[in-house]
Every structure is written in structure tokens, then in C-alpha cells.
Amino acid sequence: MRVLRIVFLSLILFQLSSTLLAAQAASPVKSNSSAVSVPTPLPSAGRANSGFPGGSASGNTGLSGLIPAVPLVDLRVRNPTSGKEVAFSVQLLLLLTVLSLAPSLLILVTSFLRISIVLDFVKRSLSLQQSPPNQVMLGISFFLTLFIMWPTFQTAYDDGIKPLSDGRISVQQAYYAAEKPFRIFMYEQMKSNPENIRLFMSMRGLPKPRTLADVPTYVLVPAFVLNEMTIAFKIGILLFIPFIIIDMVVASILMSMGMIMLPPVMISMPFKIILFVLVDGWNLLTMQLVRSFH
């Protein structure tokens, strides 16, 4: 084996040396005695008269133009000189705060909350610990949310963001226009059971609303969150019932056979997965989740 390794390494070195010799023979580089044009910098007058920002492309330089200078980034901190500058600094701070909370806000005002809770219930009812991973479940929740909320996103873009980018409306008008479809979506989920809205309105001491416009957003969002959690837990209970029956049956059989030390979950998990696959559980679950949103 050692002899074969030495022969193999010798062949590799011979092949590399042959390749280098062939490359040197085909190279157009001349010897030191030949005339080689060396790129030399032009004087300031020549650079000023050239068509390039840093030098000339003609002559014996062999360069297509000097590299332009890197722009200087200057960040200075100074005291504000007027009330407008103070207000702008405060607005910028609030904007950065809102951007840092944007993922949480999108989770709380969309269908993501209900979908993610229901999928977590499914995973627990099947007695699955690591499969599918949490990243996969969150990805499924995200794309289902995108599928359900796409008309709302499109309306918010067409009525708020697009006119703002075109300069037709102000920032405040764009905010109210983009907020409106989300408010309508949240209210549609609670229209059949507005108890949560009534709860927060009474705790805040606000009068009974006559229309949706009378309900502030800071009341509508927590009411929507409670409503979504309630519906998600109801769906989770319905999902748990058939799998709990399987666990009870398996545990009773094991106890009657005297296999007390054998964990019932280990035996019941394959049966629960088989039942879930046979009834086409993922399609049924996805269809009912989408239909649960008005």
C-alpha cells in the first residue's frame, strides 16, 4: 500500500509539473529584455483633460481608467436647532420601535395566531415530539396566513402604500387606508360573537359603539387576539378527542395484558398516525382552517 501511495503521488506531481510547463509555454509574456509598456500615472494636467474621472484610457498606461474614489460617509451628532428637528427625531425613534415590533404586530392582526395554535395542538395530539420540527410548522402557518390574508394585503397596498409612493396622499392618510382592511378582517371574525369587544369597551369606559368606526384599534386588536385564542382552543379540543380515545383503548389493553411497564404512548402513536393519514388529515385540517375565517 505504501508503494502504491508513493507511485500515485509521483503521478500527481508529474501531471502538475506538465501543466505548469505547458501554461508557461503558451503565455504571451515576453522576457525581461523585451519592450514592456509599464503603466505610469499621468500628470495632473493630463488627468484633467482626459475623459475619465481619474485618468486617461489612451497611451501606454494599459488601464481603462482609474478607480473612482470611495464616497465619504459622514455621520454627525448635533443638538437640534428647532422644534421641528426635535419632533423629527422623536418620529424616527417611534418608527424604529414600530419596525422592531412589526413581526409581532403582523402575527396578532392576521390569521397566523389561530393557525399556529391549531397546528401545535395537532402535533401534541399525535404525541409527536420532534417531527415535524417547529420551523416547519411555523413555515406552514406563514404560508397559510399568506394565502388567507392575500386579499387584505392587496387592498392595503392598493389603497395605502401605492398612493403614498406615488405622492397622492400623506403618510397619515396612507396609515388609515392601510389599517382599514385589517380592521374589517378582525371585525369579521368577531361579528357573530362581539363579547370580547364589549368587554374591552366596558373596561375602557367607552360608550356602546354603533358602527365599526366607533371601535378604536387599541380595543379591536386585543379583542381579536382573545377571540382567535378561544377559537383555536375549541378546534384543539375537537382534535384531541379521537386521539385520546385511542390512548385510552391502548392503555386498557396493555393493563389487561399485564404490560404495565410499557409506555402506552409508544404503542398508540403509530395507530394515531395511521388514523390521521387514512382520513387525509392534513387536507381536512387545512380546508377547515381556511373555511373557519370569514
C-alpha positions as CSV (number, residue, x, y, z in Angstrom):
1,M,0.0,0.0,0.0
2,R,2.9,2.4,0.8
3,V,4.4,1.8,-2.6
4,L,1.1,2.5,-4.3
5,R,0.7,5.7,-2.5
6,I,4.2,6.8,-3.5
7,V,3.5,6.0,-7.1
8,F,0.2,7.8,-7.0
9,L,1.7,10.9,-5.5
10,S,4.5,10.8,-8.1
11,L,2.0,10.7,-10.9
12,I,0.1,13.7,-9.5
13,L,3.3,15.7,-9.2
14,F,4.3,14.8,-12.7
15,Q,0.9,15.9,-14.1
16,L,1.1,19.2,-12.2
17,S,4.6,20.0,-13.5
18,S,3.5,19.2,-17.0
19,T,0.5,21.5,-16.7
20,L,2.7,24.4,-15.4
21,L,5.2,23.9,-18.2
22,A,2.5,24.0,-20.8
23,A,1.0,27.1,-19.3
24,Q,4.3,28.9,-19.3
25,A,5.0,27.9,-22.9
26,A,1.6,29.3,-24.0
27,S,1.8,32.5,-22.0
28,P,2.2,35.7,-24.1
29,V,4.5,37.3,-21.5
30,K,7.9,38.3,-23.0
31,S,11.3,38.1,-21.4
32,N,12.8,40.9,-19.4
33,S,14.8,42.1,-22.4
34,S,11.7,42.7,-24.5
35,A,9.9,46.0,-24.6
36,V,7.1,46.0,-22.0
37,S,4.8,49.0,-21.6
38,V,4.7,49.9,-17.9
39,P,1.6,51.7,-16.7
40,T,2.7,55.1,-15.4
41,P,0.4,57.7,-13.7
42,L,-0.4,60.8,-15.8
43,P,0.3,64.2,-14.5
44,S,-2.5,66.3,-13.1
45,A,-2.9,68.2,-16.3
46,G,-3.3,65.0,-18.3
47,R,-5.9,63.7,-15.9
48,A,-7.8,66.9,-16.0
49,N,-8.0,66.8,-19.8
50,S,-8.9,63.1,-20.0
51,G,-12.4,61.8,-20.5
52,F,-12.3,59.7,-17.3
53,P,-12.7,60.9,-13.8
54,G,-9.4,59.6,-12.6
55,G,-7.2,59.4,-15.7
56,S,-6.9,58.7,-19.4
57,A,-7.7,55.4,-21.2
58,S,-5.3,56.1,-24.0
59,G,-1.5,56.0,-24.2
60,N,0.8,53.3,-22.8
61,T,-0.9,53.0,-19.4
62,G,-2.9,49.9,-20.3
63,L,-5.6,50.9,-17.9
64,S,-9.3,51.5,-18.7
65,G,-9.5,54.4,-16.2
66,L,-8.5,54.8,-12.5
67,I,-10.9,53.5,-9.9
68,P,-13.2,56.3,-8.6
69,A,-12.8,57.4,-5.1
70,V,-14.9,55.8,-2.4
71,P,-17.6,58.3,-1.2
72,L,-17.2,59.6,2.3
73,V,-19.9,58.7,4.8
74,D,-20.1,61.4,7.4
75,L,-22.4,60.8,10.5
76,R,-22.6,63.7,12.8
77,V,-24.5,64.2,16.1
78,R,-25.5,67.7,16.9
79,N,-28.1,69.5,19.1
80,P,-31.4,70.3,17.4
81,T,-31.9,73.9,16.5
82,S,-35.7,74.0,16.2
83,G,-38.8,72.2,17.4
84,K,-39.3,70.5,14.0
85,E,-35.9,68.8,14.3
86,V,-36.9,67.5,17.8
87,A,-40.2,66.2,16.5
88,F,-38.5,64.5,13.6
89,S,-36.1,62.8,16.0
90,V,-38.9,61.5,18.1
91,Q,-40.8,60.3,15.0
92,L,-37.7,58.5,13.8
93,L,-37.4,56.8,17.2
94,L,-41.0,55.7,17.2
95,L,-40.7,54.4,13.6
96,L,-37.7,52.3,14.5
97,T,-39.6,51.0,17.5
98,V,-42.6,50.1,15.4
99,L,-40.4,48.3,12.8
100,S,-38.8,46.2,15.6
101,L,-42.3,45.1,16.7
102,A,-43.6,44.6,13.1
103,P,-43.4,40.8,13.2
104,S,-45.4,40.7,16.4
105,L,-48.0,43.1,15.1
106,L,-48.5,41.1,11.9
107,I,-48.9,37.9,14.0
108,L,-51.6,39.5,16.2
109,V,-53.7,41.1,13.5
110,T,-53.7,38.2,11.0
111,S,-54.8,34.6,10.9
112,F,-51.3,33.4,11.9
113,L,-52.2,33.1,15.6
114,R,-55.1,30.7,15.1
115,I,-53.3,28.5,12.6
116,S,-50.1,28.2,14.6
117,I,-52.0,27.2,17.8
118,V,-54.1,24.6,15.9
119,L,-51.1,23.1,14.3
120,D,-49.3,22.9,17.7
121,F,-52.4,21.1,19.0
122,V,-52.2,18.6,16.2
123,K,-48.6,17.9,16.9
124,R,-49.3,17.3,20.6
125,S,-52.3,15.2,20.0
126,L,-50.3,12.9,17.7
127,S,-47.7,12.6,20.5
128,L,-45.0,13.9,18.1
129,Q,-42.0,15.5,19.8
130,Q,-39.5,16.5,17.1
131,S,-41.3,15.7,13.9
132,P,-42.2,17.8,12.1
133,P,-39.8,20.5,13.5
134,N,-41.1,23.8,14.8
135,Q,-39.6,25.6,11.9
136,V,-41.7,23.6,9.5
137,M,-44.9,24.2,11.5
138,L,-44.2,27.9,11.5
139,G,-43.5,27.9,7.8
140,I,-46.8,26.1,7.1
141,S,-48.6,28.7,9.3
142,F,-46.9,31.5,7.5
143,F,-47.8,30.4,4.0
144,L,-51.4,29.5,5.1
145,T,-51.6,33.0,6.6
146,L,-50.3,34.5,3.3
147,F,-52.9,32.5,1.4
148,I,-55.8,33.6,3.6
149,M,-54.7,37.2,4.1
150,W,-53.7,37.9,0.5
151,P,-56.9,39.9,-0.4
152,T,-56.4,42.0,2.7
153,F,-52.7,42.7,1.9
154,Q,-53.6,43.6,-1.7
155,T,-56.3,46.0,-0.5
156,A,-53.9,47.6,2.0
157,Y,-51.3,48.0,-0.7
158,D,-53.6,49.4,-3.4
159,D,-55.3,51.9,-1.0
160,G,-52.4,52.9,1.2
161,I,-48.9,52.1,0.1
162,K,-49.2,52.6,-3.6
163,P,-50.8,56.1,-3.4
164,L,-48.2,57.1,-0.8
165,S,-45.4,56.0,-3.1
166,D,-47.0,58.0,-5.9
167,G,-47.2,61.1,-3.8
168,R,-51.0,61.3,-4.0
169,I,-51.7,61.1,-0.2
170,S,-49.9,61.9,3.0
171,V,-48.4,59.5,5.5
172,Q,-51.4,59.8,7.9
173,Q,-53.9,59.1,5.1
174,A,-51.8,56.1,4.0
175,Y,-51.8,54.7,7.5
176,Y,-55.6,54.9,7.9
177,A,-56.1,53.5,4.4
178,A,-53.8,50.5,5.1
179,E,-55.3,50.0,8.5
180,K,-58.9,49.8,7.3
181,P,-58.8,46.3,5.6
182,F,-57.1,44.8,8.7
183,R,-59.8,46.3,10.9
184,I,-62.5,44.9,8.7
185,F,-60.8,41.4,8.7
186,M,-60.6,41.4,12.5
187,Y,-64.2,42.6,12.9
188,E,-65.5,39.9,10.5
189,Q,-64.0,37.2,12.8
190,M,-65.8,38.6,15.8
191,K,-69.1,39.7,14.2
192,S,-71.0,36.6,15.3
193,N,-69.6,36.9,18.9
194,P,-68.7,40.5,19.8
195,E,-68.4,39.7,23.5
196,N,-64.7,40.5,23.6
197,I,-65.2,43.9,22.0
198,R,-67.9,44.6,24.6
199,L,-65.5,43.5,27.4
200,F,-62.7,45.8,26.4
201,M,-65.0,48.7,25.6
202,S,-66.6,48.4,29.1
203,M,-63.2,48.2,30.8
204,R,-62.0,51.3,29.0
205,G,-65.2,53.1,29.9
206,L,-66.2,53.8,26.3
207,P,-69.8,54.1,25.1
208,K,-71.5,51.4,23.2
209,P,-70.4,51.5,19.5
210,R,-72.9,51.9,16.8
211,T,-70.6,51.0,13.9
212,L,-67.1,49.6,13.4
213,A,-65.7,53.1,13.1
214,D,-66.6,53.7,16.8
215,V,-64.3,50.9,18.0
216,P,-60.7,52.1,18.4
217,T,-57.9,50.0,17.1
218,Y,-56.4,49.6,20.5
219,V,-59.6,47.9,21.6
220,L,-60.1,45.9,18.4
221,V,-56.7,44.2,18.5
222,P,-56.8,42.7,22.0
223,A,-60.4,41.6,21.4
224,F,-59.4,39.9,18.2
225,V,-56.4,38.1,20.0
226,L,-58.7,36.7,22.7
227,N,-61.3,35.6,20.0
228,E,-58.6,33.8,18.0
229,M,-57.2,32.0,21.0
230,T,-60.7,30.9,22.1
231,I,-61.5,29.5,18.6
232,A,-58.1,27.8,18.3
233,F,-58.5,26.1,21.7
234,K,-62.0,24.9,20.7
235,I,-60.6,23.4,17.5
236,G,-57.7,21.8,19.5
237,I,-60.2,20.1,21.9
238,L,-62.1,18.6,18.9
239,L,-58.8,17.4,17.5
240,F,-57.7,15.8,20.8
241,I,-60.9,13.7,21.3
242,P,-60.3,10.9,18.8
243,F,-56.6,10.5,19.7
244,I,-57.5,10.5,23.5
245,I,-59.8,7.6,22.8
246,I,-57.0,5.7,21.0
247,D,-54.7,6.3,24.0
248,M,-57.4,5.0,26.4
249,V,-58.0,1.9,24.4
250,V,-54.3,1.1,24.1
251,A,-53.7,1.7,27.8
252,S,-56.6,-0.6,28.8
253,I,-55.3,-3.4,26.5
254,L,-51.8,-3.1,27.9
255,M,-53.1,-3.2,31.5
256,S,-55.3,-6.2,30.8
257,M,-52.2,-8.0,29.3
258,G,-50.1,-7.1,32.3
259,M,-47.7,-4.9,30.4
260,I,-47.8,-2.1,33.0
261,M,-44.1,-1.0,32.4
262,L,-44.6,-0.5,28.7
263,P,-45.5,3.2,27.9
264,P,-48.9,3.4,26.2
265,V,-47.8,6.4,24.2
266,M,-45.2,4.3,22.4
267,I,-47.8,1.8,21.2
268,S,-50.6,4.3,20.5
269,M,-48.5,6.8,18.5
270,P,-48.3,4.6,15.3
271,F,-52.1,3.9,15.4
272,K,-52.8,7.7,15.7
273,I,-50.6,8.5,12.8
274,I,-52.2,5.7,10.7
275,L,-55.6,7.1,11.5
276,F,-54.6,10.6,10.7
277,V,-53.1,9.5,7.3
278,L,-56.1,7.3,6.4
279,V,-58.6,10.1,6.9
280,D,-56.4,12.5,4.9
281,G,-55.9,14.6,8.0
282,W,-53.7,17.4,6.5
283,N,-56.2,18.2,3.7
284,L,-59.2,18.1,6.0
285,L,-57.4,20.3,8.6
286,T,-56.2,22.8,6.1
287,M,-59.6,23.0,4.4
288,Q,-61.4,23.6,7.7
289,L,-58.9,26.1,8.9
290,V,-59.3,28.2,5.8
291,R,-63.1,27.9,6.0
292,S,-63.1,29.0,9.6
293,F,-62.1,32.5,8.6
294,H,-65.0,34.7,7.4
